[in-house]
């Protein structure tokens, strides 16, 4: 399973609706994602600043993670979102090892 950092900012209308009926949307949406496509929220929570939520998701592949982001965006409650694939420590080491073999020279 690949991990992804998903960050989203709610629309003002969505925040107003949530203020009228406060519930843990991460738990609700997380359960729906897991039941429908097997994507799990493994960490994260509500935040403030540029984004209202920040979660770590586990998905089988990029297409499944993208499908979740698309479905959430299509609901209209999110005004902006960002999905970032995360590498494991072993994947990061493999990338660094491969990078050291690339004979790249910047333009001067």
C-alpha positions, 0 to 999 in steps of 0.5 A: 500500500502506498501512503499519501498526504491529503490536505483539503480546505472546506468551502465557507458553506461547508464550514457553516453546515458543519457548525450547525451539525458538528460531526467527525467528518474524517471518521465518516468519510474514512469509513465510506472510503474504506468500504467502497475502495479500500482506502484507509485513513491511517493518521491526521486530523483537523487543522487550521491555516491553509487547509482544514484537514490533513490526513495520511491515506493508504491506497493500492495505487495512484489511480485509487488515491486520485479517485478519492480526491476526485470524488471528494472534490466533486461533492462541492464541500472542498474549495482546494485540496492537495494530494502528495505521494509519500515514499517509505524510508526504503523507497527514499534510500532507493531514490537517493541511490539511483539519483547518485548515478545520474550524471546531471549537470545544471545549465550555466 
